[in-house]
Amino acid sequence: MNKPKIRFEGYTEAWEQRKFMDCFDYLQNNSLSRADLSDEYGEVLNVHYGDILVKFGEVIDLTRESLPTIADDSILIKYTNSILQDGDVVIADAAEDETVGKCSEIKGCEGKKVLAGLHTIPVRPRVKYANGFLGYFMNSAAYHNQLLPLMQGTKVSSISKTAIQDTVLNIPYVIEEQKRIADYFMGLDRLITLHQRKCEQTKKLKKYMLQKMFPQNGELYPEIRFEGFTEAWEQRKFGELVEKYEDPVDTPTDGYMRLGIRSHAKGTFHSYVEAGKELETAKMFRVAANNFIVNITFGWEHAVAITDENDTGKLVSHRFPQYSFKEGMLPKFFRYLILDECFKHHLELSSPGGAGRNRVLKLSDMLEYKMIFPLETEQQKIGAYFDNLDNLITLHQR
């Protein structure tokens, strides 16, 4: 039966199957490169295939989205009969992967002059469909999977008008069902956009507060702090705040989980090492939670982290020294203090060597860095504040 497994209540009719060539008329696209487009002047808007692949979703709403313009308005004379209208679909006919055939339905033209650009196949439906339905259906696996065996090329994949004309569209006979489906996915898109905006806003807030809640330029007082804290922050060498931590074990020969550190203080990651591919070293070291850890080979790239419970028990080589914090020094606070650009710069200076990646961090120099920190109670408040921001960012990302 030509029916979806999930559908809105009240609709029972089978969907219609129609060939692509019976549903659309082809429009003409231009072949202008990015160099021929402008973000500053020109009245004719242009839908570039790269924007369809990367920037836009199933529907391009011109009342909300901005398109580049064609610098030379006189080009419109050649494409008078191919000015896009609401409901038209623009298909990207080239890409570096299987996203070939990704398309966007046009909405919100309202008198705007819009043309389809380089590496696109613009089409106009012969009958009226609910706004947005074609955009969502033609990007679904139900339709796009038909395009996969039709793609040509190795480094760059492409698809032709001739190839797609015999593909099949499954369409609800009742236009109201089309509308319900399109409205449903538009609602999801709005929800996604809302969370993306909130995520970006929270990231900006975090970046701002990292500057304001930690003293800058040698000062001992932050610009913004929690109520009730007035004492100057203390300055001491990093080596006075931590002590070396080691938990050596024999290198396993039956496989083990290895810990790595991302550059730019982006945290840790784990990978499994299969039996027979272990390091050629007799000893490795177990990781413990709440330690400062650094990759001495990439310390100059800010490859540092504060470990947590998920890192416990993972193994590292001698190139990943760990340091535990002394009493009164809270790892949760230092997780954010080590993000400081001055600390990153100090790690670069403490990693002698030439250009490229042959630079090894000198630990004794790293431990000379003068860190500025508050009393334990203020550390606790600051660490909890940024933990909450991170949890909020993760929530929106999920």
Secondary structure, 3 states (H helix, E strand, C coil): CCCCCCCCCCCCCCCEEEEHHHHEEECCCCCCCHHHEECCCCCEEEECHHHHHHCCCCEEECCCCCCCEECCHHHHHHHHHHCCCCCCEEEECEECCCCCCCEEEEECCCCCEEEECCCEEEEEECCCCCCCHHHHHHCCHHHHCCCHHHCECCCCEECCHHHHCCCEEEECCCHHHHHHHHHHHHHHHHHHHHHHHHHHHHHHHHHHHHHHCCCCCCCCCCCCCCCCCCCCCEEEEHHHCEEEECCEEECCCCCEEEEEECCCCCCEEEEEECCCCCCCCCEEEECCCCEEEECCCCHHHCCEEECCHHHCCCEECCCCCEEEECCCCCHHHHHHHCCCHHHHHHHHHCCCCCCCCCCCCCHHHHCCCEEEECCHHHHHHHHHHHHHHHHHHHHHHC
